[in-house]
Amino acid sequence: MLVPIIGLILGILVGLFVPIDIPMSYAPYASIAILAALDSVFGGLRALSEGHFDVNIFITGFFINALLAGFLAFLGDKLGIPIYMAAIFAFGVRIFQNLAIIRRHMIDRFFRKNE
């Protein structure tokens, strides 16, 4: 439990103190890749709360989802079709579904602990 917290703190510190400028032409690709990565993170938290988390599945899913989402946004851009909009919708739905399930697990644990 300590390693993820340390990683989170380091990630926040790097994000705050290392300025990273993304050119506007790459913004759609970066945004969809970040959403895909967040989807993987919340999916991993959901799997952890359900008791079947596997680090290999998480790591491969994290990178493959982000790369595939970025590639699909690039492909859609080359074809003149805003595919990234559909991906934003799909990842947004999955993120909120995972958050709802995580919330339910946390509420169930809290009320079972208090009984």
C-alpha positions as CSV (number, residue, x, y, z in Angstrom):
1,M,0.0,0.0,0.0
2,L,3.0,2.3,0.6
3,V,4.4,2.0,-2.9
4,P,1.2,3.4,-4.7
5,I,1.0,6.3,-2.3
6,I,4.7,7.1,-2.9
7,G,4.2,6.9,-6.7
8,L,1.1,9.1,-6.4
9,I,3.0,11.7,-4.4
10,L,6.0,11.6,-6.8
11,G,3.7,11.9,-9.8
12,I,1.9,14.9,-8.3
13,L,5.3,16.6,-7.5
14,V,6.7,16.0,-11.0
15,G,3.4,17.3,-12.5
16,L,3.6,20.4,-10.4
17,F,7.2,21.3,-10.8
18,V,8.2,20.1,-14.3
19,P,6.6,22.3,-16.9
20,I,5.4,20.2,-19.9
21,D,4.0,22.1,-22.8
22,I,2.0,20.0,-25.3
23,P,1.7,21.6,-28.8
24,M,-1.9,22.3,-29.7
25,S,-1.7,19.9,-32.7
26,Y,-1.0,17.0,-30.2
27,A,-3.7,18.0,-27.7
28,P,-6.5,15.6,-29.0
29,Y,-4.0,12.7,-28.9
30,A,-2.7,13.6,-25.5
31,S,-6.2,14.1,-24.0
32,I,-7.5,10.8,-25.2
33,A,-4.3,9.0,-24.1
34,I,-4.7,10.5,-20.6
35,L,-8.4,9.5,-20.5
36,A,-7.4,5.9,-21.5
37,A,-4.7,5.9,-18.8
38,L,-7.2,7.2,-16.2
39,D,-9.7,4.5,-17.3
40,S,-7.0,1.9,-16.6
41,V,-6.2,3.4,-13.2
42,F,-9.9,3.3,-12.1
43,G,-10.3,-0.2,-13.6
44,G,-7.3,-1.2,-11.5
45,L,-8.8,0.3,-8.4
46,R,-12.0,-1.4,-9.1
47,A,-10.3,-4.8,-9.5
48,L,-8.4,-4.1,-6.2
49,S,-11.6,-3.4,-4.4
50,E,-13.2,-6.6,-5.8
51,G,-10.1,-8.6,-4.8
52,H,-8.9,-9.7,-8.2
53,F,-6.2,-7.2,-9.1
54,D,-3.3,-8.4,-11.3
55,V,-0.4,-6.1,-11.8
56,N,0.6,-7.6,-15.1
57,I,-2.9,-7.0,-16.5
58,F,-2.9,-3.5,-15.1
59,I,0.5,-2.4,-16.5
60,T,-0.2,-3.9,-20.0
61,G,-3.7,-2.5,-20.1
62,F,-2.5,0.9,-19.0
63,F,0.0,1.3,-21.8
64,I,-1.9,-0.6,-24.5
65,N,-5.1,1.4,-23.9
66,A,-3.2,4.7,-24.0
67,L,-1.3,3.8,-27.1
68,L,-4.3,2.4,-28.9
69,A,-6.5,5.4,-28.0
70,G,-3.8,7.8,-29.2
71,F,-3.4,5.8,-32.4
72,L,-7.1,5.8,-33.1
73,A,-7.3,9.5,-32.5
74,F,-4.4,9.9,-35.0
75,L,-6.1,7.6,-37.5
76,G,-9.4,9.5,-37.2
77,D,-7.6,12.8,-37.7
78,K,-5.9,11.5,-40.9
79,L,-9.3,10.2,-42.2
80,G,-11.1,13.5,-41.3
81,I,-13.3,11.7,-38.8
82,P,-13.3,12.9,-35.1
83,I,-13.0,9.4,-33.6
84,Y,-11.5,10.9,-30.5
85,M,-14.9,12.2,-29.6
86,A,-16.4,8.7,-29.4
87,A,-13.4,7.5,-27.4
88,I,-13.8,10.4,-25.0
89,F,-17.4,9.4,-24.5
90,A,-16.6,5.7,-24.1
91,F,-13.8,6.3,-21.6
92,G,-15.9,8.8,-19.7
93,V,-18.7,6.3,-19.3
94,R,-16.2,3.6,-18.1
95,I,-14.5,5.9,-15.7
96,F,-17.8,6.9,-14.1
97,Q,-19.0,3.3,-14.0
98,N,-15.8,2.2,-12.2
99,L,-16.1,5.1,-9.8
100,A,-19.7,4.1,-9.0
101,I,-18.6,0.5,-8.3
102,I,-15.7,1.6,-6.2
103,R,-18.0,3.9,-4.2
104,R,-20.4,1.1,-3.6
105,H,-17.6,-1.2,-2.4
106,M,-16.3,1.5,0.0
107,I,-19.8,2.2,1.3
108,D,-20.4,-1.5,1.9
109,R,-17.1,-1.9,3.7
110,F,-17.8,1.1,5.8
111,F,-21.3,0.0,6.9
112,R,-20.1,-3.6,7.5
113,K,-17.3,-2.3,9.7
114,N,-19.7,-0.2,11.8
115,E,-22.2,-3.1,12.3
